[in-house]
Amino acid sequence: MFVEWRHMERTGLKKAQEAVVPRWERTRHFRIYSSKLIPGPLQTRAYITAILSALMRRRGLRDDVEEAVQVRVDKQHVIHEGDHRFAVVLEESVLRAPIGGADVMAGQLGHLLTVSALPSISLGIIPLDADRSTMWPVEGFFMFDDAEATVELVSGHLTVTQPHEIALYAGAFAELAALAMYGKAARALITKAIQAVDG
């Protein structure tokens, strides 16, 4: 199902953030691939504020950014509570995309190091120099158990629920995850990005 942002956000960013809370709370196994931004569950308050402020201006929405940021921060409780598990794969370029300025980005990268140590999170980073002959970067997506996948597009939000399509996203995630570095190697890439931000 495709929903345009103008419909999803017509009552503001706060309501759009609240709409996904039940999905986050009922999901046990998250698979997240991002080629552009640090994904929501791992974002700092300052990073969220920078992103939602830009969306508010770009889409001409009323300013409820502060309330929307609080909803997104509050729903991050799922990374700390219950039996939720997160498999997250990022392109290394995500670490190098300066969002919100140097201080915000340095704080975000430091936070990424911290949350990567949580038992609920498996964080993989695909290095810039990885051989992409068989699997190149694709649109970012979230998978919620094996029930649905969501994709954020320029014009709207796509939710995929057909089993054969879910299987395609699961296959893509597995291939992308196989290209990623984990543990000490992933932390080294994050540390290198922090050093680049700090100059």
C-alpha positions in Angstrom: 0.0 0.0 0.0 1.3 3.4 -0.9 0.4 6.6 1.0 1.6 10.0 0.0 3.3 12.0 2.7 0.8 14.8 2.3 -1.9 12.5 3.5 0.2 10.8 6.2 1.4 14.0 7.6 -1.6 16.2 7.1 -2.2 16.5 10.9 1.5 16.9 11.6 4.7 15.0 12.1 3.7 14.0 15.7 0.7 12.0 14.5 2.7 10.3 11.7 5.3 9.2 14.3 2.6 7.9 16.7 1.0 5.9 13.9 3.9 3.5 13.7 4.3 2.9 17.5 2.0 -0.2 17.6 4.0 -1.8 14.7 7.3 -1.2 16.5 5.9 -2.6 19.8 4.5 -5.8 18.3 7.5 -6.6 16.1 10.1 -9.0 17.5 12.6 -9.2 14.7 13.5 -5.9 12.9 15.7 -6.0 9.8 16.8 -2.5 8.7 18.9 -1.5 5.7 19.8 2.1 5.2 21.8 3.7 2.4 21.1 7.3 3.4 20.5 8.0 7.1 21.1 6.4 10.5 17.7 4.6 11.1 15.2 5.8 13.7 15.8 3.3 16.4 19.5 4.3 16.6 19.1 8.1 16.2 20.0 10.7 18.8 17.5 13.4 19.8 19.7 16.1 18.0 19.9 14.0 14.8 16.1 13.4 14.9 15.5 17.1 15.4 17.7 17.9 12.4 15.9 15.5 10.1 12.3 16.3 11.2 13.0 20.0 11.0 14.2 19.7 7.5 11.1 17.6 6.6 8.8 20.1 8.1 10.4 22.9 6.1 10.6 20.9 2.8 7.0 19.7 3.0 5.5 22.9 4.4 4.1 21.3 7.5 3.0 23.0 10.7 5.8 23.0 13.3 5.2 20.2 15.8 8.8 19.0 15.5 9.5 19.1 19.2 6.5 16.8 19.9 7.3 14.5 17.0 10.9 14.2 18.2 9.7 13.2 21.7 7.5 10.4 20.2 10.4 9.1 18.2 12.7 9.1 21.2 10.1 7.4 23.4 9.5 4.6 20.9 13.2 3.7 21.0 12.4 1.9 24.3 12.1 -1.2 22.1 15.8 -1.5 21.7 16.2 -1.8 25.5 13.1 -3.7 26.5 11.5 -7.0 25.8 12.6 -9.6 23.3 12.9 -7.2 20.3 15.9 -7.9 18.1 17.4 -5.6 15.5 19.6 -6.6 12.6 20.8 -3.3 11.1 22.9 -2.9 8.0 24.2 0.5 6.9 26.3 1.7 4.0 29.5 3.3 5.2 28.5 6.5 3.4 25.7 6.9 6.0 28.4 7.6 8.5 29.9 10.3 6.3 26.7 12.2 5.5 26.8 15.3 7.7 23.3 15.7 9.2 22.7 18.6 11.5 26.3 19.9 11.5 29.6 18.5 13.0 28.5 18.4 16.6 25.3 16.6 15.9 27.0 14.1 13.7 29.8 13.4 16.1 27.2 12.9 18.9 25.2 10.6 16.6 28.3 8.5 15.7 29.3 8.2 19.3 25.8 7.0 20.1 26.0 4.5 17.3 29.1 3.0 19.0 27.2 2.8 22.3 24.1 1.1 20.9 26.0 -1.3 18.8 27.1 -3.0 22.0 23.5 -3.7 23.1 22.6 -7.4 23.1 19.4 -6.6 21.1 21.4 -5.0 18.2 23.5 -6.5 15.4 25.1 -3.7 13.5 26.8 -4.3 10.2 28.4 -1.6 8.0 29.1 -2.2 4.3 32.5 -0.6 3.6 32.8 2.0 0.8 35.3 -0.3 -1.0 33.2 -3.5 -0.8 32.8 -5.3 -4.1 29.3 -4.5 -5.2 29.2 -6.7 -8.3 26.4 -8.9 -7.1 24.5 -6.6 -4.7 24.6 -2.8 -5.1 23.0 -0.2 -2.8 19.2 -0.2 -3.0 16.4 1.9 -1.4 16.4 1.8 2.4 13.8 -0.4 4.0 12.6 -1.8 7.3 11.3 -5.3 7.7 8.9 -6.1 10.6 9.2 -9.8 11.4 8.2 -11.6 8.2 4.9 -9.7 8.1 5.7 -6.5 6.2 8.4 -4.2 4.8 8.3 -0.5 4.6 10.1 1.9 2.2 10.3 5.7 2.4 10.2 7.3 -1.0 10.4 11.0 -2.0 6.6 11.2 -2.5 5.3 8.8 0.1 5.5 5.7 2.2 5.2 2.2 0.8 4.1 -0.8 2.9 4.7 -4.3 1.4 2.7 -7.2 2.7 2.6 -9.8 -0.1 4.7 -12.9 0.9 6.5 -13.1 -2.4 7.6 -9.4 -2.1 8.5 -9.8 1.6 10.7 -12.7 0.4 12.5 -10.4 -2.1 13.3 -7.9 0.7 14.5 -10.7 3.0 16.8 -12.0 0.2 18.1 -8.5 -0.5 18.7 -8.0 3.2 20.6 -11.3 3.5 22.9 -10.4 0.5 23.5 -6.9 1.9 24.2 -8.3 5.4 26.8 -10.7 3.9 28.8 -7.7 2.5 28.9 -5.9 5.9 31.5 -5.8 8.6 30.5 -6.4 12.2 31.9 -6.1 15.7 35.4 -4.6 16.0 35.7 -4.0 12.3 32.3 -2.1 12.2 33.3 0.0 15.3 36.6 0.9 13.6 34.7 2.3 10.6 32.5 4.4 13.0 35.6 5.6 14.9 37.2 6.6 11.6 34.1 8.6 10.7 34.1 10.3 14.1 37.8 11.3 13.5 36.8 12.7 10.1 34.0 14.8 11.6 36.3 16.1 14.4 38.9 17.0 11.8 
